[in-house]
Amino acid sequence: MEQVGFIRSKQEIKYLILYIAERLIAPVPIEGIQELTMCDPAVSFFDFSECLSYLVDTGHMTCSEDGLYAITAKGVQNGRACAQELPYSVRRNAEQLTEAYNQRIKRQKQVQSFITPGKSGTFHVALCFNDDEGGTLWHLEINVPQEAEAKALVKRFQKSPEKLYSEITELLFRKSED
C-alpha cells in the first residue's frame, strides 16, 4: 500500500535532501539527514538512501571520513533552482524540523562533557559550557572514584548547565563572612 504524502518521485526526494542540507548549520550524520527527510510519510528509507548516495556520487553532497554529510556549492546552486518543485507544505515542515535540529546542534556545541578513565581506577570528568560563538563560559574538570558517579555528574550537567553556571558563579562572587 502506498504511503500518504506529498513527495511523489525520487527526484523530489533529492530536492528535499538538498533543501534540508542547505539549511543545516553544520555537517550531520546520516541519521540526521534521514530524520529530517522523513518529514513526508511518502519517503521510504530505501528511496532516501538511494537518493542520498546519488547526491554524494554527483558532487551535490559530501560525506566526510567520520560520516558527516554536508551540501556542496553545486548542491546549493541546484537545490535553490529546484526548491519550488517541492510542495509548500513539505518545504514548511522541513524548515520547522531543520530549525529544531539546528537548535540541538547548537546545544551540543554549547554543552559538552567527557569521561575518561584516570589513574588509579578513577574517572576524569570534563564539563564545558560554551557561548554561541564558541567561547568558553565555564570549564570544570574533576576526578571521581566511580564510573557511576562520573555518569551522574555528566547527566546533571547536561540537564541544566545554566543553573549550575549560575550557582557556581554566585558562590564564587559571594562575599565571605570571614
Secondary structure as GFF3:
##gff-version 3
##sequence-region A 1 178
A	DSSP	alpha_helix	10	23	.	.	.	ID=ss1
A	DSSP	beta_strand	28	29	.	.	.	ID=ss2
A	DSSP	alpha_helix	30	37	.	.	.	ID=ss3
A	DSSP	alpha_helix	45	57	.	.	.	ID=ss4
A	DSSP	beta_strand	61	63	.	.	.	ID=ss5
A	DSSP	beta_strand	68	71	.	.	.	ID=ss6
A	DSSP	alpha_helix	73	82	.	.	.	ID=ss7
A	DSSP	three_ten_helix	83	85	.	.	.	ID=ss8
A	DSSP	alpha_helix	88	110	.	.	.	ID=ss9
A	DSSP	beta_strand	111	117	.	.	.	ID=ss10
A	DSSP	three_ten_helix	119	121	.	.	.	ID=ss11
A	DSSP	beta_strand	123	130	.	.	.	ID=ss12
A	DSSP	beta_strand	136	144	.	.	.	ID=ss13
A	DSSP	alpha_helix	147	159	.	.	.	ID=ss14
A	DSSP	alpha_helix	161	173	.	.	.	ID=ss15
###
